[in-house]
Structures are given as structure tokens and as C-alpha cells.
Amino acid sequence: MRRRSGRQSPRAPRILKLGCTLTLLLGLGGCSNGFLPDTLFIYVENESDLSRQAEIGDSHEAVLQLLKDFEQVNPGVRIQVQYFPSEAIVPATALRNARALGPDLLVTRLFTALQLHEQNLTAPVSFPGKRFDEIHNRFLSRFRLANNQFLAVPLLAEAQLACFNKRRVPVPPTSLDELIALSAKGMRVGLPLSAPDLYWTTSGSEAKGSLNALLESDNSNAAAPTRLDAVEQRQLRGWLNWLDDANQQLNVEFAEDVIELRDRLGKGERDWISCHSLWLGLLGRQLGSSLGVSQLPGRAGQPATTLTHLKVWSFGEHSSPRQRQLAKAFVLFTLNPVNQRRLMLDVPGSLPVNRQVLIPTKSSDRFAVMTASMDNSIMLNLRNPHVVEQQGDQLNDLLRQLILGTLDVDGVLQDLSAPGGAPPDPGTP
């Protein structure tokens, strides 16, 4: 942040104090000048601006209780929370950081945390001793920097599942071929229309490595052509052919908004969908005992490989030493076995990142399915989030054109390797 030179006027401290008071009242963000040393400001990423379902779960009561308990064991500490839609949280943080009003903590998706770090909107932190020994290394390793610092800290894991109406689908499909066969017999299928959410469908065509190469690209020049060798092109062709075949089925529908899939299953307009485990709370209330969950189908006899979804903590840039101390204490508080177990039970669809927490897989079919899906998931190495976002947008646009029929499979493969990205969709105004 650019600093003014010269001496401050005698009124400056009073103005700063008033500014912080207004910041607190309006919920605008943190203030690092020391007048609110025991107040933590937390930003939370929402799924979309159309939903108040927070990314840490749709149970606000569980989250509020966690905040209340921390305040109770830390007298005088207050926590202020503000929610932002996914598309707004990064620019909102940048704007407030420029005014030194940024948050002390942020709860976001993994990809958003990497974007914040890449743009220097959050600060790496270190924790003394072995405070993270209880955290699964498969979740923690991606965030470890040099000198035992962390760019973010995992909070909860989320599984990608198949959700279905058991009255319409008594036995769910276990392979992609069976999924298509059941749709031909009348099962109404809902699929997402984005590359990351469709990643699991690559399990049927062995295209995981090829899609990884696209999404994990280390190429800093987004205008340069993507290098796809003959094997990668063959694998991607098999995947794209399956999507094209699925699109020809009368009972298969693709949705650009994943929330639409959830809503259509809840309303009885779809029988089987690809879903996120955080939807289980709402879907359970809508469908009751008719809600079924299973692992997503892959090749015959093997479940699909899914992507790991995490909710993570990131630390703000403008915290005072006291606020940073409290922020670290609160993060550790949310990661202890007691609170991780509470979040697992009170926030439907969440899995703990603390390996000391016993997951009730024997007494709960849903937890068993979620755990199995997580065990069959991978975490991409997203080294350049802005490049990944650009290439993901390009691939999503090509998939959209494939589903709309304005491009065939050969056209998609050709445009993936063309410099400058995909041509505009002629069906888009």
C-alpha cells in the first residue's frame, strides 16, 4: 500500500479511530491500527450471489456456535463475519486491502485461496512446533512453502458424489456405460457443464492424465497453443466422444449452473445427478428417505476418480500482531478433534481434515460413500491459477459448443491446440 509522506496532523488518530468504528459497524473488514485489537474480521466465500449457502456449509447455526464458543473461552474477543459470492471475494479483498481494511481470515475454496495468494492478497503464516501433525498430509502438502510456512490451511473436505431419487433409481449405475444404458431406459440424468465438475467422467476413457495436462498447465502464455501429443489427443477424443454420446440421449441434460442440478433433483425433475456433498443437507430436507448417494461411476468395476474439494483458511495482509495471534488461535481451535467432529456432524456433507477424528463409516452409508469418494480423489497442482482459469474458461466454452452442436469433437480438439484460444460461440449474443 502506498504511504503518505510527511507528518500527520494532530487530528489523524481520531479520524483513524472513527474510520475503524464505522468499519466495524458497516462490516467492511479488518482494521490494523490497533483500536480494535480483539476483533477478528472473517470473509466467507459463498457458492453464488443467488444463494446464502456458505462454502463452509449450509448450517449457519453450527458456524455461529463455533464462533460463540471461541469468544466464550477468549473473553473480550469478538468475531465479525461477512459473506461474498465466489466472483466477488477476490476483487472485494483487493479493494479493501488497498485501504488497509482487509480481513484477518478468509474461508474459501481451494482455487480461490490460490488466487488470493498469487495476487499477494493474503499472507503466508507459520505455526510453532508440530501443531499440524494431526492434519492429513494429503490435504496439507499443497500449501506448504519454504521455511515451514503455509499459504493456506485446510478446514474441511468435500466429496463429489452421485445423488439420486431412490424411488426412481433403486440401484445406481456403477459404470459410465451403465449410466447411459439406464438413461436410455428412462432415468433422467443431470450433468454439469464445466471441465472440473466433469473431471470424474474421464475415468471411463483414461483421459485423466490428458485433462490434468490441460488444467495443470505451467504455460504462462495463455495465447500460446496447448501442446497435446498423439496419446493425449486420443484419450481426450474418447472422453469428448462419451460426452457427445451422452448429449444425444433424450434423458441426459447438461446444466451450466451446478446449483440448477441440485434444485431439479430436489423438485423431482431429475432422477440422478452429479452432486457435491455440501448439498446433502438441503436435498435431505427435500427428498427425505428417498435421497440416495453413491460414488460416481467410472469404468466397469471401478469407481470414478474425482477432484479433491477443500475449504481452507487464508490469513489477511493487514492484521495487527494481536489480530494475527487471535487468527492463528481461532484456526487451531477449528482444527482440534472436538470441533472437527462437531463440524462433520453439524455441517452435512463435510469431512474432517484432522485424521484423529473417527468418521462413522460403519454406521452411516453416507459417510461411507463420502469417505470412499475422497479416497478416490486427487488434488491438482494448480501452480498458475490465472492460467488455469483462462484455460478452464476456454475448455468450458468448447464443451458448451460441443453440447450445443456448434462444434464437433474434431473441432474441439483442433481449437484446444490453436493459438489464441477458442473462437467465440456463434450461439452467444
N, C-alpha and C positions, 0 to 999 in steps of 0.2 A: 504494500500500500504506500502511495506517495505521501510523504510527511511535509508539513509546512515548516519553513524555516523561521527563525526569529522567536522573540519572547511571547508567551501567552499573556493575554490581558488578565487582570485580577478576577474578572467575571467568568473565565473559562471553566474552572471546576464546577461552578454552579450550573452552567449550561450543560456540561457533560452529565452531571447528576440528573438533571431534568430529562436529558435525552434518554438515559438509561431507564428512568421511571416510565417514560412513555413507551419505550421498547418493551418493558415488562407488561404494561397494561394492554398494549396492542398485539402482543405475541409475535413481535417482529424478529426476535433472535437474541443471541447472547450479547453480553457487553463485558469487555475485558478490562475495564479501567478500575475495577476493584470496589465499586459501590454496591455491587450485588454479588459478593464473593460466594455466597452459599446458595445460589440459584443456578440450576442446570437447565440449559435450553436444548431440547431434542427435536430434530426434524425426522419425520417418518414418511417414507415413500408409500403412496397408495398405488393400487393397481391401475386406476384410471381416474380421470376427473368426473366420471359418471358414477363412481362408486365410493362409498366411505369405508369400504373394506380395506383395512390397513394391511400392508405386506407382512406385519408380524401376526396376522391372524384376524378373523372377523369377530373375536371376542374381546371387545374393549374392556369389559369388566375384569378379565384376567390381567390385562396390562395395567389397568388403573390400580388394582390391588397390589401388584408388584411395586409400583411407584409409591403407594401409600406405605407399604412395609419398609421400603428403604428410608423414607422420610421419618418413619417411627424410630428406627434404630440409629438415625442420624438427626437428632433434634436441631431444628433451625434450618435444615436443608429443604429447599423447595424445587420441584421439577416442573418445567413448563414444556408442553408438547404441542407441536404444530404439524399438520399433515399437508403433503403436497402430492399432486399427481405425478406419475413417472416422468412425463415430458417436461415438468416444471421444476423439479427439485434441483437439478444441476444449475440451470440459469438463476434460480432463486438464491442458491447458495453463493454463486459467483457475485451476484448483486450485493448481497448482504456482507460478504467478505470484503468487498471493495469499500464498505463503510465501517469495517471492523465490528459488524453486528452479526457475524456468523454464529452458527450453533456450536455447542460444546460436543454434542454427539449426533450422529445420524444413523438411522436404521434403514437400510436399503437392500435391494437385490445385489447380488454379486457383481453383475455387469455395471450397475450404476456406481458402486464403490470404486471399481477400477477406473471409470470415467472421472470421478472426483479426484482420485489420486493422480491420474495423468495430467489433469489441469491444475494441479497444485492447490486444490481447494480443501484438502484435508491434510493432516499431519501424521507422519509415522510415529509410533509410540513404542516404548519398551517397557517390559514388566520385570521386576527383580526376581531372582531365584527361578523356581520351577513352577510358576503359577499356572502354566498351561499344560502341565503333564497329563491332566485328566481329559484334555480335548483330543478327539480323534485326529491323528496326524493327516489323514486323507483330506480333512476339511481345513486344517491349519497351514499345511505346507505351501499352498499357493500364495499366502500372504506374508511369508517370512522374507525379510530383507536382510541386508548385511548388518553386522553388529547386533544380531538378535532383535532387530526392530520388526514391527508388523505394520503393514499399510492398512490393514483392517483386521477385525476379529470376528469369527463366525459366531452366530447366536442360535439359529435354528436351521434345520434342514427340511426340505420339502420334496416329496416324491411326485413323480409323474406316473399316472395310473390310467387304467380303463375304468370308467364309471358307467353303469348300465341299470336299466329297469328290469328287475328280476321277474316281473310278471310277463315281460315281453322276451326276455333273454334268460331262460333258466340255466343255460350252460354257456359261458362266454367263450369266444374264439381264443385259441392258443397259438395260432399262426396267422400270418398276413393272408395266406391263401384261404384259410377258413373264414377270415373276416369278410372277404369278398364273396365267398360262397354263401354265407349267411345273409349278406345284404341282398343277394340275388333271390333269396327265399323270403324277403320281406323285412329284414331287420334294418331299421332306419339308423344310418351311421352319420356321425358328425365328426369332421376332421378339421384341425386348424390349418390356416393358410400362411404359415411362416416357417422358414427353414429350421430355426432352433426348436420350435414346437413339433415339427415333423421329423426331427432327427431320429426318433425311435423307428420310423418306417424304413430307415436304411438297413435295419437288421435283416430284412428279407433278401437284400440284393448285395450284401457285403460291401456296401458303399460308405461305411462309416469312415474309413480312412480317407476317402476322397473328399467327403464333406468336411472332415477335420481340416484337410489341407486348405479348403476354401475359407473356413471360419477362423482358423488359427494363423492366417497368412501373416508373415513377417515383412510383407512388402509395404514400405512407407509411401509408395507412389500409387495412389488408388486409380490413376488413369492408365497405368501400365496393364498389359494383358495378364490374366491369370495363367500360370503355366500348368497345364494338365497333360500328363503323359498318356500313352495309349491305354494303360491299365486303368488309370483314374477315369478316363473318358468312358471306358466300357462299364465300369462299376456305376458311374453316375447315370449312364444310359439305362441300366437295369432299374435303378431307383426311379428315374423320371418316367420310364415306361409303366412301372407299377402305379405311380400317381395318375398317369394319364388313363390307365385302365380303370382305376377306381373312380375317376371322374366320369367315366362312361356309364357307371352303374346308376340306375334310376333312384336307388335308395341311399346313395352316398352324397353328402353335401359338405362342401368346404366353407368355412367361415373365416373372414379376415379378422374379426374381433373374437378372441377366445372366450370372453365373457358371454357372448351370444350362445356359444355351445352349452355352457353351464345353464343358462336360462332356458334354452329349448329342451334340455333333458328334464329340468325341473317342471316344465309345463306339459310334459308328455309328448312333445313334438319330435323328439329323437329317442331312440331306444338304447344306443351305445355311443359313447364319445370318448375321445382322449381328454383327460382332465388332470388338473393339479390337485394335490391332496388338500390344500387350504380351502377348496370348495366343499369338502365333505360336510362341514357344519351346516351350511345353507342347504345343500342337497339333501342331507338327512332330515332336516325340518320339512322339506317339500315332499319328499318321497317316502319318508318313514322306513318301515321294514322292507320296502320294495327296492331300496338302493343297494346295488351290488358293486363291489370293487374287485379288480383283479390286476395282475401285471399285464402290461401291454404285450400284444402278440408279436412274435418275431419269426424266426424260421421254425420249421416243424420240430417240436420237442425242445425248443429253446425260447426263453422269454426275450423280449426286446432289450437292447441297450439304450438307456435313457441318459439325459444330461442331468448332472447334479444341480439342484436349485438350493441356494442358501440365502438366508437373511443375515446380514453382517452389520457389525458396529464399525463406524469410522469416527475419527476424532477431529474436531474442528481446529481451525488455524488460530483463532483469536481468544482462546481461553486464557484466563489468568492462571497462575500457578495453583491457586486454591481450586479453581474450577476444573483444571486438568486432574488434580488429585482426586476430586469427587467423581469425575467422569470415569477414571480408572476403577475406583472403588465400586461404582454402580455397575460397570461392565462385569467385573469379577462377581458381584452379587448375582447378576442374571445367569452366570455360568456355573454357580455352585450346584451340586447334585440335587438339593432340595428344590430350588427354583426351576432348574431344568426339567425335573419331573413334573412340577406343577404346570409349567408351560406346555409340556407334552400332553397332559391330561385335560387342561382347560382350553387350549387353543387347538381345535380339531384340525387334523392333518399335519401337525408339526412333529418332527422327530428331534431328539436332543443331540447336541454335538458333544456333550460330556459322556465319555464312554463308561463312566461309573453308574449311569442311570440304567436300570433294568427295564427294557421295553417288553410289555406284556404280550409277546407274540403267541404264547400258548393259549391264552385266554381270550384273545381278540383277533379275529380274522383280518380286520382292517389293519391293525398294527403289523400283523404278519406279512400282509401284502405290501405295505409301505416299506417295511424293512427289507424285504426281498427285492423290491424295485430299487431301493437305494444301493443295495449290494451289487446290483447290475447296472449301476450308473457310472459315468465318468465325468471328470471336470476338465473342461477345455483350458488350454493355456492361452489366455487372451492377452497377448503381450502388447498389442496396439489397439485399444478399444475403439479409437476413432476410425481406424482402417477396418476393423471387424464390423463396425456399424455401417460403414459405407458399402462394404462388400455384402453384408447381410441384406441391406436395402436393395441392392442390385439383384441378388438372388431371389428375394421375396417378390420383386417386380416381375422377374422372369417366370416364377412359379404362378403368379397371378395370370400372366398372359397365357401360360400353358393351360390353366384351368378354364380360362375364358375362351380358349380356342384361337387366339390371335397369333400364337406361336406353337410349332410342333416341337417334338423332342430334339430334333436336329438343330432347330433354330435356337433353342435354349443353350445347347452345348456350344454352338457357334458364338453366341453372344457372350457366353461366360469367358471365352478366350479372346474376345475383341477388345482392343484398347478403347478407353473412354466409357466403358460400361454399356449397359443395355440401352437400346433405343426406347423412346417413350412409348407407353402403351397407347395405341391408337384409339382404344375404347375409353380413355380418360379425357374428360373435357379440358 
